[in-house]
Amino acid sequence: MQNFIGLAAELAARAERQGPITIGLAGAGQMGTDIIVQVSMMPGIRIGAISEIRLQNAIDAILMSGRERGDIVDAKSASDIDLAIETGRVAVTDDYKALCASGRIDVVIDATGNPNVGTLVALEAMRNGKHVVMLNVEADITIGRFLKEEADKAGVVFTGAAGDEPACALELISFAQSCGFDIVAAGKGKNNPLKFDAMPEDYEAEARARNMSARMLVEFVDGSKTMIEMVAIANATGLVPDVPGMHGPAATREQLAQVLCTKEDGGILNKTGVVDYSIGKGVAPGVFCIVKPRHDRVTERMIDLKVGPGPCFSLLRPYHLTSLEVPLSAARAVMHGKADMVPLDHPVAECVTVAKRDLQPGQTLEAIGLHDYRGFAMTWADARTEGAIPLGIAEKAKVMKPIKAGEKLTYDNCVPDDSLVVTQIRKRLDQSDARFMGSNPQLQERLRA
């Protein structure tokens, strides 16, 4: 029998001393179901309760993980959840507040994918002293700075999720910085074919075959998810989109470092320190960090080690395991108080909203991944200058003026839904940013650079 090492050994030892780390999970869709099944096979960690408005989804996921129906408790309160966990069972509830209030839950993972719901779950978890793992990049790029501040006030960890491309890319960026390389670019290979005007009805069959909703699949295909993820990397590192929408070249794995480098080095970039993506063969499903050594001796060694021809080199993580890695973030938050990814305390980039079809006054916008709009990455300063609406507050916004396909949604032609908590928080952030920018010329210059 193999011996556990590293984090697995720590998890097993902790479980012997004080029991397994107990996760409260919000959302049992595709990603949530993956987490439930994966955790069932991991040492020293367990699912204690699941909050899901469609309770049968949660029940089906638990059964898929190998538990019996008798192991599942329909919980109405935090005390019901506590009792279920104490007796070795799993609670399901449609009340996220009960989940977050359970004394037996150590950490809450948000896998809802909805910016407003994710905000509500995160804030409730923090109020109850729970660490938060945000597998909801849409919420993170919209109000992540605010959620980080609230977590700090509550003395808990707020973190992006391991396994998602942003956190995986940050692993490479951290490694490269620690080695003393200059960061030229970082990003991902796009997994699905890119079709900016993709509509869900055209992807129903493929979505069923992949056990996911057509809406979620279209969010990937129309480029929204890529834009969201690159903005998340930007807001955690200070890297920026080189041009609005990024370049997205068809650079293969072997070509990557010679394409996503500066024009002076033979590539397409106007500057170093950027986020971007590739649609070229062999990059997806991985993430990359393009680096440039600061000394000829190091460049010589990189060439000798067959990393590439130089002068820039591609560090590649050729996979990301999405939801399967997420429980590791929960473990590190509980055991070490460590976050895998956190936003900076100032804005860097923005994922704004672009119409996928002509929109008319009076329309109420649908959710992301449907017919109305897609994401588009820009620098925060450019987005603010244009008055562009962040993607995370576009759902339920009201169209006020005609908008043609391909045009940005702005505060001039749309009005976001102020009844949503995520919209209210984002408005306060924008007001605070305006005051801070006005009093800080150096920051103004840095954000425009």
N, C-alpha and C positions, 0 to 999 in steps of 0.2 A: 504494500500500500504506500502511495506517495505521501510524503509529509507536506503539510501546508507551509508556505513561506510568505514573507512580505505581508501585505494587507490581509490575505486570507488567514494567515496565522494569527494576526492581531484580532480579527473578527472572531475566530474560534476561541481564543483565550478570553476575550471579553465575555462571550456567551457563557463560558464556564463560570466566570466570576459573578456576573450580574444579569445573565440572560441576554437574549439576542436584541440587537437594535430593531426597534419596531417602527415601521413606516405607515403613515396615513397617506393614502393615494387619492387624489381628486381627479376623476376621469378614468373611464374604462373603455375608451375607444381602441383604435389600433395600437397606439403607443402604450396606453395603460395596460392593455391585455398582455403585451410583450413583457412589461415590468412585472406583472403578477406571476407569469410563468417563470421568468428568469430568476426572480427572488426565491422561488420554491426550490431552486437547485444550488443556492449560494450558502456558504457557511456563516453562521452568526448573525443572520439578518432575516427578517420576516415581514410580511404584510399583516398589519393588525386590523386595518379597516379601510374601506373604499367608499368614497362619496361619489354617487353617480345618479343623475336624474332618471336614467333608464336602468332601474335596478337589475333587470334581467341580464343586461350586458355585464354587470359586475359578477353576478352569480355564474354566468356561463364562463367567464374568465377564470374564476376560482376553480370551477369543476375541471376546466382544461388543464389547470396546474396540478391536478392529481388529488385534490381534496374531495371529500364526500359531501352530499347535500346536507347531511346532519352537522357538518363542520361550519355551516354558514348561518349567521345570526342576522335577522332583520332588526336593525337597531333604530330606536327613535330618539335616543339621548346619549350624552357622553357617558353616563353611568352604564347604559346598555353596552356601549362599545368597550368600556373598561372590563366589564364582567366577561364579555366574549373573549377578550385577549387573555385575561387571567385563567380562563378555562381552556386555552389552546385553540380557540376557534377564530374565525375571521368575521368581522362585522361588515354589513353593507347598509348604507343609509343614503337617503336623498337630501340630507341636511349637512352641508359642509361645515356649518358652525359646530354641530355636535362632534364631527370628526376632529376639528381643530381644538376643541375643548377637552378631549379625552386625556386623562392624566397618564395613560399608558402609551401614548404616541410620542415618539422621540423627535420625529422629523416628518414634514409634509412635502410630498412631491406633487406639483401641479402639472397634470398632463391633459388639461382641458383644451388647450389651443385657442381659447377665446380670450382676447385681451382684457375685457371687463370682468369676466368670471375669474380669470387668473389673478387679477388685482384684488378682488374680494377675498379669494381664498388666501392669498399671501398675507394680506393685512390681518385677517382673522387668526391665521396661524401665529403671526408675530405677537398679536395681543395676548395669545395664550402661551408665549414663551417657546414656541417651536421653531426649529431651523426650517428653512424653506429652500427646496431645490426646484428651480423654475425651468421645467421642460415646456416653456411657452415663450418662445423668442419674440413673438408678436407683442406680448406685454412688456418684455424686457427692453426692447428698443424704443418703446413709447414712454414708459415712466420708470425704467430701471434705476435711474439715479435716486428717485424718490424712495423706491422700495429698499434700496441699499441703506439710505439714511434712516428709515424706520427700523430696519433690522439692527443697525448699530445702536439706536436708542433702546431697543428691546434686549440688547445683549445676545442676539442670536445670529446665525450665519444665513446670509442670502447668497445663493450661488446659481450660476448657469449650470446646465446639466452635462456631465461627462457623456461622451458618445455622440453628442450632436456636433456638427462640423465646427461651430465657433470654438467650443472648448477644446476640441481636438487640434485645431489650428493653433490655439494658444499654447498647447504643449510644445509645438515646434518653435513658436516664436520665443518662448521662455528659454528653451534649449539653445537656440541660436544666439540670443542676447547673452546668455551665461557663457557661451564660448567666445564672445567678443566679436561676432560678425555684425556687419551692417545689414539691416533688414531692408531689402529692396521691395518685396511684395509678399503678401500672404493671402491665401484663399482656398478655393476648393475646385474640384472637378464637378461639373454639373451632371447629375445622375440620369435625368430624363431628357428626352429631346426637347429643345426649346421652341415654343410656339406662343408668341406674346398674346395672341387673340384666342387661346384655347378656351373652349366652352365645355361645361360638365357633361352635357348630353352626348358629346362625342367620345367620352371616356368611361361610360358606364360599364361596358364589358370588361375593359382592362382593370378598372377599379375592383370589380367583383372578383376577378381572377387573383388579385393581389390582396384581397381581404382588407380593403380600405374604401373610404367614401370617394365618390367622383369629385366632390368639392376639394377634399384634401389632395387628391392626385393633381387636379388642375392648378392648385396653389404651387405645386412643384413645376408643372409643365410650363405655365405662363411666366416663369421666372421670378415670381413674387418671393418664394422661399429663399432663393439664392440671394436676392437683394436684401431681404431681412437678415439673413445670416451674415452677410458681409458687413452690414451696418452694425450688427452686434459685435463683430470683431473690432471694427473701427472704434466703437464707443468703449471698448475695454482696453484698447492699446494706444489710441491716438493715430493709428494709420488711417488714411483717408481714401475715398474714391478718387482716382486720377482724373477722370472725366465723369460727367453725369451719366448714370447708367452703367459705368465701368466699360472696359473694352470687351471682355468675354471672347478672347481669340480662340481659334481652333488649333491651339498648340497641343501637340502630343506630349506624353510624359517625357520623352527624350528632348523635345524642343523647348520645354517650358521656360527654362532659365535663360535661353537665348531670345525669347520673345517677350516675356514679362520682365524686362529690364529696361534701363533708360535708352533713349535714342543714341546717346554717346557711346553706349556699350553694344549697339546694334539692335536694340529692341524697340518697343512701341511706347514706352512710358515717358511722360514728361518730367517725372521726378521719382525719387525713391520714397519708400515709406507709404505704400499704398495697399489697398485691398482690391482684389479682382478675382475672376473665375475663368476657367477654361472649359470649352466644349470639345476639346481635342481628345483623341483616343488614348486610353490608358491612364488618365488622370483620375477620373471618377472610378470608384466611390471614395477616393482619398482626398486628403487636404495637403497643402504644400506651404513651404516658406522659402522664398528665393533670397539667398544671402550673397554678400560680397565680402571676401576677406579683406582685412586692412593691411596686409603685408604680403609681399611677393613670395616669401617662404611658405606661408600658409596656402596661398594659391597653388604653388608647386605641389604641395602635399595633397591637396584636394584632387588635383589632376592625376597625380600618381595613384591615388586610392580609387580612381575610376568613378568619382562623383560626377564628373562632367568635364567639358573642355574649357570652362571658364569664359570670361572673368567672373561670371556669376554662376551660382550653383543652386540646384533645387534639392531641398530636403523634403522628402515625401513620406507621409503616413498613408499607405495605400488602402486603408479601410477606415470606416467609422461604424460603430455598431449601434448607433442611435440609442433606442430605449434599453437595449441590453446592458449598456454600460452605466445607465443613469443611477442604479442603486449604489454604485461606488462613490458618487458625489454625496449621497445620503450618509454613507459610512464615514467618509472623511469629515463631513460637517459635525457629526456626533462625536466621533472619537478624537479628532484633532482640532476642532473649531476652524477648519480650513475650507475655503471656497475654491472651486476650480475655475470660476470666471465671475468677475464683478465689473460693473460699469464704472468708468471714471466719474469724478465729481463735476465734470463739465461736458457739454455736448460736443460731439465731433462730426458725426454723420447723421443723416436722416433717411428713412425709407418713406418716400412720399407716395402719392396716389395718382395713377394715370388711368384715364377712361379707356376701357376695352371696346366700348361701343358708344354711339351717340346717346347722350343723356339729356332729358328734358326737364324743365322746371316743374316742381311738384313731386318728382320721383323721390322715394326713400331708398337709399342704397342698401343692397344686399350684403351678405358676408363676403369676406375674401374667398377667392377660389370659385366664385360663381360667374355672373355675366358682366358685372358693371365695371370693375376696375382691377388693376394689378399694381404691384409694388415697383418702385423705381428708386435706386440709391443715388444720393447726392451728398455733398458736404452740408453740414448743418447751416453754415452761414449762407450758402446759395439758396437752400430751401426756405430759410427765413426771409431772405430778400424777395423771393417770388411769392411769399405768402402761401406756400404749398401745405396742404393738409397731411399730417402724418397718417400712414396706413392704419395704425392701431386705433384711430378714432374715426375711421371712414364709415364703418358699419352703422346703419340707421341715420346717417347724415341726410339732410334734405337738400336736393338740388334747387338752386335759386335762379340760375341762368342757363341757357343752352350750352352744353359742353360737347365738343366733337371728339370722336375716338382719337386717342393719341394725345389729347390735351391733359394738362395736370388739373386736378381738383384743388381749388384754392379757397381761402376764406372769403373771397369775393364771389365765387360762383356756387359755394356750398355752405351749409351751416351744420356743424356736428351736433349730435344729440347730447345736450347738456344734462340729461337725466342720468347718463352713465357715469359711474364713479371714475372710470379711467379718463373720460373727457374732462371732468372737473379737475382732477389732479394735473393732467397735462396743461390745462389752461393756467393753473397756478405756477407750474414750472416755467412756462413761457413768459409769464409776467415777471417772475424772479430773474430769468435769464436776461430780459430786456433791461431791468434795473442794473444788473451786475455788469452787463456789456457796456452800458452807458457810462459807468464809473471806472471802467478798466480798459483804457486804450491799448495796452499791451496784449490783453486777451483778444480784443477785436482784431488786431493785426495777426495774431497767431492763428486764429480760426479762419481768417481769410487767405492765409498763405497756402 
